[in-house]
Amino acid sequence: MLTQRLMPHLLGQTTLTLDGIDKGALVAVAMSGGVDSSVAAGLLVEAGYNVIGITLQLYDHGEMIEKKGSCCAGQDIYDARSVADKLGFPHYVLDYESIFKQGVMDDFADSYLRGETPIPCIRCNQNVKFRDLLKTAKNLGATCLVTGHYVQRVEKNGVAQMLRAVDSNRDQSYFLFTTTRAQLNYLRFPLGGMPKSETREHAKRFGLQVAEKPDSQDICFVPNGNYASVVERLRPGALDAGDIVHVEGRVLGQHNGIINYTIGQRKGLGISSPEPLFVIRLDPEEKRVVVGPKSALARQSLWVKELNMLADTAEFEGGKACTVKIRSSQEPINATVYLHKDGFSEVILETPEFGIANGQACVFYDGKRVLGGGWLTAR
């Protein structure tokens, strides 16, 4: 387990160690240009590891360079390189624009067209960062790949496990549920045991220019949060008009593209009604937005596809009482998870939840331990 508790006055006296990685070993750090990955690199240099930094250029940084709160854009690449120069280790920039477009942006657009609410940051970890970046780190001879994510990695009986971060407000395990067992064996997360405030103190201690840099916000390739314009650009015709229909079948109005609506949405529907109405579901084939009362949003039985399990599936025989997260911002809620032989999982919530959208992730937990998860789907 990562053993460390670093405070600003302990410069040069760090106890940071990485599981199974000897001091002086070559380690690769995935550098986004933000404060987290920069501090992770700084702590490793300070602890005596031989560090190399790797940054992925994921989209046209010329177009996005002025967008604040993004990652992997032009300014971020410059910031990552500046940190590497200051701390004195090599830094590589890899052009992954085409891979990112195919594996993340296209999937994002297609998911919206299916009436889902996608999470491209998870797909980015799954299809780019923890696949191709990890492979690059190995090709460079690194003994492990280090990231600035706020999760913990521990080894129990020789098996690597992922735990939620000590700071629950910063925990990113929901976004990392697609990490495979093999990947977890190679990954290390030195920030999982500290709060963000301590990370920024280290950045100031190291004299890094990113010490006060804002955290990444929203989706990196979506300027100004306008998801619909990105989908329309990637998939012309995505803004085709259609009917807004009550769950009882009445046509209440027209819309200008189902991608402008999300499950649970109440405001901005463009219709009038004596009762509050919410988006209940999206019907992409009929180009319909179906609305109804809040009670129609309640769901207690969920189906999950594309499972990735970090725990032994034997734990789930007969169903496993655990907790699940169906939104990144919520605390885990009580549920029972059943794994089926067809690759799907059924999740029975202890109490109904409202506004659950297909395309979102459902992550399973046993206390702080991440058991696995998948993607919410209709069945």
PyMOL commands that set and color helices and strands:
alter all, ss='L'
color gray80, all
select helices_A, chain A and resi 8-10+35-47+61-64+74-87+97-113+120-139+173-176+181-186+196-205+223-225+227-234+258-260+294-297+313-316
alter helices_A, ss='H'
color red, helices_A
select strands_A, chain A and resi 26-30+50-57+91-95+145-146+151-156+159-164+187-188+242-246+251-255+278-283+288-292+298-309+320-325+333-339+345-354+361-366+369-377
alter strands_A, ss='S'
color yellow, strands_A
deselect
rebuild
show_as cartoon
